[in-house]
Amino acid sequence: MGRSTEWTPSLWLDTFDELLYHDNELDYEDQWTLNFNYNQTDTVTKEERKRGWRVYSHCARGRFQCPSCRKTWPSARVVVLFRYRLQRGRGTVIMRPFGQACRRCQDDEFELGGFSTKEVEHALLRLFAKIRKNCYGEEDDDDGVSSTESSRVRTKPHEKSLCEACCMGICCQDDE
């Protein structure tokens, strides 16, 4: 189980650039950048919407490690929130990963998780599909597959009280 439990912004930045500039996922002349904001929410005000901001909430698979007791755990419901807009040839994506707390320690400290390269690619490809649809008017080539349905992995039931996104009312928990 050598999968990383460490939050690695550079993996997201490098994969973003790779998909954008080498694989031409957004095959337009615009410049796109990825930034991080660890406080943003999924609320878009009327004023922000007028200025072109959109929000996409993605449910990813990640791994976590508690810094206190060193316990590790996988999760199939890690919320990654993207806020994006295109304005005058410049595209901006602002990302926030949400954390989870350790069940053993119960200290209300939310840790950020680690993601595999494949999972980062999947999240960013879904984001680019939303950008193509909402910023460039393309059809969404999603075929109705949600981010959690693509390849189900069995994990323990989602514990809302340990999920930062659930605590803020923006989790991707399915109604099962």
C-alpha positions as CSV (number, residue, x, y, z in Angstrom):
1,M,0.0,0.0,0.0
2,G,2.6,2.5,-1.0
3,R,0.0,5.1,-2.0
4,S,0.7,8.6,-0.7
5,T,-1.3,10.0,2.2
6,E,0.3,13.4,1.8
7,W,-1.4,16.4,0.3
8,T,0.8,17.3,-2.7
9,P,-0.2,20.5,-4.5
10,S,2.6,20.1,-7.0
11,L,1.0,16.8,-8.3
12,W,-2.2,18.8,-9.1
13,L,-0.3,21.7,-10.7
14,D,2.0,19.4,-12.8
15,T,-1.0,17.2,-14.0
16,F,-3.0,20.4,-14.7
17,D,-0.3,21.7,-17.0
18,E,0.4,18.3,-18.6
19,L,-3.3,17.8,-19.5
20,L,-3.7,21.4,-20.6
21,Y,-0.5,22.0,-22.6
22,H,0.6,18.6,-23.7
23,D,-2.7,16.8,-24.2
24,N,-4.6,19.9,-25.3
25,E,-7.6,19.2,-23.1
26,L,-8.8,22.8,-23.6
27,D,-7.8,23.2,-27.2
28,Y,-8.4,27.0,-27.3
29,E,-5.9,29.9,-27.3
30,D,-6.7,30.9,-23.7
31,Q,-4.2,30.8,-20.8
32,W,-5.4,28.8,-17.8
33,T,-3.9,28.7,-14.3
34,L,-4.6,26.6,-11.2
35,N,-4.4,28.2,-7.7
36,F,-5.4,26.9,-4.3
37,N,-7.6,28.5,-1.7
38,Y,-8.1,26.5,1.5
39,N,-11.1,28.6,2.7
40,Q,-13.4,28.8,-0.3
41,T,-16.9,27.4,-0.2
42,D,-19.3,26.3,-2.9
43,T,-21.3,29.5,-2.6
44,V,-21.3,31.7,-5.7
45,T,-22.9,35.1,-5.1
46,K,-25.0,36.8,-7.8
47,E,-22.2,39.3,-8.3
48,E,-19.6,36.5,-8.7
49,R,-21.9,34.7,-11.2
50,K,-22.2,37.9,-13.2
51,R,-18.4,38.0,-13.3
52,G,-18.4,34.5,-14.8
53,W,-17.5,32.3,-11.8
54,R,-18.7,28.7,-11.7
55,V,-18.3,25.9,-9.2
56,Y,-17.7,22.2,-9.7
57,S,-17.6,19.8,-6.7
58,H,-15.8,16.6,-7.5
59,C,-15.8,13.4,-5.3
60,A,-12.4,11.7,-5.4
61,R,-10.7,8.8,-3.8
62,G,-7.8,9.6,-1.5
63,R,-5.8,8.3,1.5
64,F,-5.3,10.0,4.8
65,Q,-2.9,9.7,7.7
66,C,-3.4,11.1,11.2
67,P,-0.4,13.1,12.4
68,S,-1.0,12.2,16.0
69,C,-1.6,8.4,16.0
70,R,-0.2,7.7,12.5
71,K,-3.4,5.7,11.6
72,T,-4.1,5.7,7.8
73,W,-7.4,5.2,6.0
74,P,-8.7,5.3,2.5
75,S,-11.8,7.3,1.4
76,A,-13.9,7.1,-1.7
77,R,-15.6,10.4,-0.9
78,V,-13.0,13.2,-0.7
79,V,-14.5,16.4,-1.9
80,V,-12.4,18.6,-4.2
81,L,-14.0,21.9,-4.9
82,F,-13.1,23.9,-8.1
83,R,-14.1,27.5,-8.7
84,Y,-13.4,28.6,-12.3
85,R,-14.0,31.3,-14.9
86,L,-12.8,32.5,-18.2
87,Q,-12.4,36.3,-18.7
88,R,-10.7,38.1,-21.6
89,G,-8.6,35.1,-22.7
90,R,-7.5,34.2,-19.2
91,G,-8.9,31.2,-17.4
92,T,-8.6,30.8,-13.6
93,V,-9.2,27.7,-11.6
94,I,-9.2,27.9,-7.8
95,M,-9.1,24.6,-6.0
96,R,-9.9,23.5,-2.5
97,P,-9.4,20.0,-1.2
98,F,-11.4,19.1,1.9
99,G,-10.1,17.0,4.8
100,Q,-11.1,14.3,7.1
101,A,-10.6,13.7,10.8
102,C,-9.2,10.6,12.5
103,R,-11.9,8.4,14.1
104,R,-9.4,7.2,16.7
105,C,-8.3,10.6,17.9
106,Q,-11.6,12.4,17.6
107,D,-9.8,15.8,17.8
108,D,-11.8,17.7,15.2
109,E,-8.6,18.3,13.2
110,F,-9.2,17.9,9.5
111,E,-6.2,16.4,7.6
112,L,-5.8,16.8,3.8
113,G,-5.4,13.6,1.9
114,G,-3.1,12.2,-0.7
115,F,-4.2,11.3,-4.2
116,S,-2.8,9.0,-6.9
117,T,-1.8,10.5,-10.2
118,K,-4.6,8.6,-11.9
119,E,-7.2,10.1,-9.5
120,V,-5.8,13.6,-10.0
121,E,-6.1,13.1,-13.8
122,H,-9.7,11.8,-13.5
123,A,-10.7,14.9,-11.4
124,L,-9.1,17.3,-13.7
125,L,-10.5,15.7,-16.9
126,R,-14.0,16.0,-15.3
127,L,-13.2,19.7,-14.5
128,F,-12.0,20.3,-18.1
129,A,-15.3,18.8,-19.4
130,K,-17.2,21.3,-17.2
131,I,-15.0,24.1,-18.5
132,R,-15.6,23.1,-22.1
133,K,-19.3,23.0,-21.5
134,N,-19.7,26.2,-19.4
135,C,-17.0,28.4,-20.9
136,Y,-16.9,27.3,-24.5
137,G,-20.4,26.0,-25.1
138,E,-19.4,22.5,-25.9
139,E,-21.6,19.5,-25.2
140,D,-20.8,17.7,-22.0
141,D,-19.3,14.4,-23.2
142,D,-19.9,12.8,-19.8
143,D,-22.5,10.2,-20.9
144,G,-24.1,10.4,-17.5
145,V,-21.3,8.8,-15.6
146,S,-20.8,10.6,-12.2
147,S,-17.3,11.0,-10.7
148,T,-18.0,8.2,-8.2
149,E,-19.6,5.7,-10.6
150,S,-16.6,5.3,-12.9
151,S,-14.9,2.6,-10.9
152,R,-16.4,1.7,-7.5
153,V,-14.1,0.8,-4.7
154,R,-15.3,-0.7,-1.5
155,T,-14.6,1.5,1.5
156,K,-16.1,1.7,5.0
157,P,-19.3,3.8,5.3
158,H,-18.8,7.5,5.0
159,E,-18.7,9.1,8.5
160,K,-20.2,12.6,8.0
161,S,-19.0,13.8,11.4
162,L,-15.4,13.2,10.3
163,C,-15.7,14.8,6.9
164,E,-14.9,18.5,6.6
165,A,-17.1,18.9,3.5
166,C,-20.1,17.2,5.2
167,C,-19.7,19.5,8.2
168,M,-19.9,22.5,5.8
169,G,-22.9,21.0,4.0
170,I,-21.2,20.4,0.7
171,C,-20.3,16.7,0.6
172,C,-20.8,14.4,-2.3
173,Q,-22.4,11.7,-0.2
174,D,-24.8,9.7,-2.4
175,D,-28.2,9.0,-1.0
176,E,-27.8,5.2,-0.6
